[in-house]
Amino acid sequence: MKKSLLADGALLFVTMGWGLNFVVMKNVFLKLTPFMYLAVRFLIAFLILSGIFNENLCNFSKEDIKGGLLAGLFLFLGFASQAVGLLYTTPAKSGFITGSSVVMVPFFAYFVTKKFPGWSQVTGALLAFLGLAVISVEGNLKINPGDLITVFCAIFFALQIVVIEYYAKIAGSVNLAILETGIAGILSLITGAMYEPMPAKLDLMSWAAILYASIFCTAGAFVIQNIAQKYTTSTHAAVIMCMESVFAGVFSYIFWHEPITLKTLSGFFLILAGVLITELLPTGKMKKADLPG
């Protein structure tokens, strides 16, 4: 229990960093295209991890390679489908649909591990999803091609979380992070080189923002996530990661003076309730007769 709470606390710290990154990166995309940004971010993270843990580069196991390749592929596909989907839908709808991965994770995890996560975790995931809906969904609920593409984004991010939960218990956490960032960076670089124009010259503030994202939100974050998911479930991780939108709203209010409305506060409350339910209520074990279907 103590290790589980520490793991969840570590994931919450990572999520706080991701929420702050929304504020830090606000102006970078005016000068850097999405895939080139991802390429720079992930490849810098890969080089940092490779430099710090250089002894690991000669000690990859089969499990490390399988887990790292899968996690990196799903991570890239998640960001890629999110970027393409954003061309045809609104940021609010994209954020909501991406957040639907929190509902998918318990069921994907069940198919992989054959262990039902427990009704408290499913309830927490549903509440967090409802909170994201309150924050993100506007009056126009019309479905368009961008929405459908973004559904795949949610699926890929959910699969990345489930893959990490599975391989973090049988592979090296640092090795997974090295391979994951390397694969995502290379695929982003190839895609950016094929479909995006050459980036403009970056100023010092842009580089500072990219280094923050690379060091704290990628290299450090994925190592912490991979270690934490040894001691917590993928559903716990997915629900806690929904706090990213809460932290993003708080930091936007602090640094950019963006207003927090009653609607936003209601969504924050539902997400927090989902997190507390997954943390405080016992998971329990599901009997075979009680499994869905």
Secondary structure, 3 states (H helix, E strand, C coil): CHHHHHHHHHHHHHHHHHHHHHHHCCCHHHCCCHHHHHHHHHHHHHHHHHHHCHHHHHCCCHHHHHHHHHHHHHHHHHHHHHHHHCCCCCHHHHHHHHHCHHHHHHHHHHHHHCCCCCHHHHHHHHHHHHHHHHHHCCCCCCCCHHHHHHHHHHHHHHHHHHHHHHHHCCCCHHHHHHHHHHHHHHHHHHHHHHHCCCCCCCCHHHHHHHHHHHHHHHHHHHHHHHHHCCCCCHHHHHHHHCHHHHHHHHHHHHHHCCCCCHHHHHHHHHHHHHHHHHHHCCCCCCCHHHCCC
